[in-house]
Amino acid sequence: MDRDFLLDFFASAPSLTTICTQNGWPDPETLRVEILEQKPGGLLCAVAFEEVIMEGSGCCAGRVDCWGKFRVMFDASGSVTRADLVVGTRD
């Protein structure tokens, strides 16, 4: 599996917000993906990024490191069918 494909997938995947801890959003510039395990039809990936935290005024109040492990499943054509959180910063 191509690492750039996984970076693009997770950069636009709403599933990353499930491991944000402060109601911020994932900074795609800090996104890191590592393949931990590869099996036919799926991968176990470690994902890490900085969550951007905003103040009410719209200024950046800070950043929080977030991480998670996702089980990513593919169909026969190589398209992602699901990405399930196994463990992450909210656990």
C-alpha positions as CSV (number, residue, x, y, z in Angstrom):
1,M,0.0,0.0,0.0
2,D,1.2,3.4,-0.9
3,R,2.0,5.6,2.1
4,D,1.0,8.8,0.2
5,F,-2.4,7.3,-0.6
6,L,-2.9,6.7,3.2
7,L,-1.8,10.3,4.0
8,D,-4.3,11.7,1.5
9,F,-7.0,9.4,2.9
10,F,-6.5,10.4,6.5
11,A,-6.0,14.1,5.7
12,S,-9.6,14.1,4.5
13,A,-11.1,11.4,6.7
14,P,-13.7,12.6,9.3
15,S,-12.6,9.6,11.5
16,L,-9.5,11.6,12.7
17,T,-11.8,14.0,14.6
18,T,-12.7,11.0,16.9
19,I,-9.3,11.2,18.5
20,C,-9.2,15.0,18.9
21,T,-9.4,15.9,22.6
22,Q,-10.2,19.6,22.7
23,N,-12.9,20.1,20.0
24,G,-10.2,21.3,17.6
25,W,-9.3,19.9,14.2
26,P,-6.4,17.8,12.8
27,D,-3.6,19.9,11.2
28,P,-3.0,18.0,7.9
29,E,0.5,19.5,7.7
30,T,1.5,17.5,10.8
31,L,-0.1,14.2,9.9
32,R,2.0,11.1,10.1
33,V,0.9,7.6,9.1
34,E,2.9,4.4,9.7
35,I,1.8,0.9,8.6
36,L,2.1,-1.4,11.5
37,E,0.6,-4.6,10.0
38,Q,-0.5,-5.6,6.6
39,K,-2.9,-8.4,5.8
40,P,-5.0,-9.2,2.7
41,G,-7.8,-6.6,2.5
42,G,-6.6,-4.5,5.4
43,L,-3.9,-2.6,7.3
44,L,-3.3,-1.6,10.9
45,C,-2.0,2.0,10.8
46,A,-0.6,4.3,13.5
47,V,-1.8,7.9,12.9
48,A,-0.5,11.0,14.7
49,F,-1.1,14.7,14.2
50,E,-1.4,18.0,16.1
51,E,-4.9,19.1,17.0
52,V,-5.4,22.9,16.4
53,I,-7.2,24.5,19.3
54,M,-8.9,27.9,18.7
55,E,-10.0,30.7,21.0
56,G,-13.4,32.3,20.7
57,S,-11.7,35.3,19.0
58,G,-10.5,33.0,16.2
59,C,-6.9,33.0,17.3
60,C,-4.9,29.8,17.7
61,A,-4.9,28.9,21.4
62,G,-2.5,26.0,21.1
63,R,-1.9,22.6,19.7
64,V,-2.3,19.1,21.3
65,D,-0.6,15.9,20.1
66,C,-3.1,13.3,19.1
67,W,-2.6,9.7,18.0
68,G,-4.5,6.6,17.2
69,K,-4.4,3.1,15.6
70,F,-6.9,2.5,12.8
71,R,-7.8,-0.8,11.1
72,V,-8.2,0.2,7.4
73,M,-10.2,-2.1,5.2
74,F,-10.1,-2.2,1.3
75,D,-12.3,-3.6,-1.4
76,A,-10.9,-5.6,-4.4
77,S,-10.2,-2.4,-6.3
78,G,-8.1,-1.0,-3.5
79,S,-10.6,1.6,-2.3
80,V,-11.0,2.2,1.4
81,T,-14.3,0.7,2.6
82,R,-13.8,1.6,6.3
83,A,-11.4,2.9,8.8
84,D,-12.1,1.8,12.4
85,L,-10.4,3.3,15.4
86,V,-8.8,0.5,17.5
87,V,-7.2,2.7,20.2
88,G,-6.5,6.5,20.5
89,T,-6.0,9.6,22.6
90,R,-9.6,9.4,23.8
91,D,-9.2,5.9,25.2
